[in-house]
């Protein structure tokens, strides 16, 4: 199992809200069989963000959660061009 590979970098095509970004990335991860339930992970990521903001600085954040819907861990880098880059760790 590789934590990172050629599918680990995603270039966002537009500016997303936080929820939209999580949904887009989690749907891609579900298609790649990294997640068993994208909507559950989105819900858990948003809940985690309510507890504490995962921003490291103005340009980088690391949203993450623990979930039984994660089949295996993977680090994803998302370049959002117009707003901060989020590293999503599941």
C-alpha positions as CSV (number, residue, x, y, z in Angstrom):
1,X,0.0,0.0,0.0
2,X,1.4,3.4,-1.0
3,X,0.4,6.5,0.9
4,X,1.2,8.6,-2.2
5,X,1.3,7.8,-5.9
6,X,0.5,9.6,-9.2
7,X,-3.2,9.9,-8.1
8,X,-2.2,11.7,-5.0
9,X,-2.3,15.2,-6.5
10,X,-5.6,16.8,-7.5
11,X,-5.9,20.1,-9.3
12,X,-9.2,21.7,-8.5
13,X,-11.0,23.0,-11.6
14,X,-12.9,25.8,-9.9
15,X,-13.2,27.5,-6.6
16,X,-15.1,25.4,-4.1
17,X,-16.6,25.9,-0.8
18,X,-15.1,23.6,1.9
19,X,-18.0,21.2,1.6
20,X,-17.8,21.1,-2.2
21,X,-14.1,20.5,-2.1
22,X,-14.5,17.7,0.5
23,X,-17.2,16.1,-1.6
24,X,-15.2,16.3,-4.8
25,X,-12.1,14.8,-3.3
26,X,-14.0,12.1,-1.4
27,X,-16.0,11.1,-4.4
28,X,-12.7,10.6,-6.3
29,X,-11.3,8.6,-3.4
30,X,-14.4,6.4,-3.4
31,X,-14.0,5.8,-7.1
32,X,-10.4,4.7,-6.5
33,X,-11.6,2.4,-3.7
34,X,-9.8,4.3,-1.0
35,X,-13.1,5.1,0.8
36,X,-16.1,2.9,1.1
37,X,-18.5,5.8,1.8
38,X,-17.6,9.3,0.5
39,X,-20.6,11.0,2.1
40,X,-19.7,9.6,5.5
41,X,-16.1,10.8,5.3
42,X,-17.3,14.3,4.1
43,X,-19.6,14.4,7.2
44,X,-16.7,13.4,9.5
45,X,-14.3,15.9,7.9
46,X,-16.8,18.7,8.4
47,X,-17.4,17.6,12.0
48,X,-13.6,17.6,12.6
49,X,-13.4,21.1,11.2
50,X,-16.0,22.3,13.7
51,X,-13.9,21.1,16.6
52,X,-10.8,22.8,15.4
53,X,-9.7,24.5,12.2
54,X,-7.1,22.4,10.4
55,X,-5.3,25.4,8.7
56,X,-1.6,25.5,9.2
57,X,-1.2,28.9,7.7
58,X,-3.0,31.1,5.1
59,X,-2.0,28.7,2.3
60,X,-2.0,25.2,3.8
61,X,-4.5,23.1,5.7
62,X,-4.6,19.4,6.6
63,X,-8.2,18.3,6.9
64,X,-8.3,14.8,8.3
65,X,-10.5,12.4,10.2
66,X,-10.6,8.8,11.6
67,X,-13.4,6.8,9.9
68,X,-14.4,3.2,9.4
69,X,-15.2,4.3,5.8
70,X,-11.5,4.6,5.1
71,X,-10.3,1.4,3.4
72,X,-6.6,2.4,3.5
73,X,-4.9,5.7,4.4
74,X,-3.8,8.0,1.7
75,X,-2.3,11.5,1.5
76,X,-3.9,13.7,-1.1
77,X,-2.5,17.1,-2.2
78,X,-5.1,19.5,-3.6
79,X,-4.0,22.6,-5.5
80,X,-6.9,25.0,-5.5
81,X,-5.1,27.7,-7.4
82,X,-7.4,30.6,-6.2
83,X,-7.4,29.7,-2.5
84,X,-5.4,27.6,0.0
85,X,-4.0,24.2,-0.8
86,X,-5.4,21.5,1.4
87,X,-3.7,18.3,2.2
88,X,-6.4,15.8,3.0
89,X,-5.4,12.9,5.1
90,X,-7.8,10.1,5.8
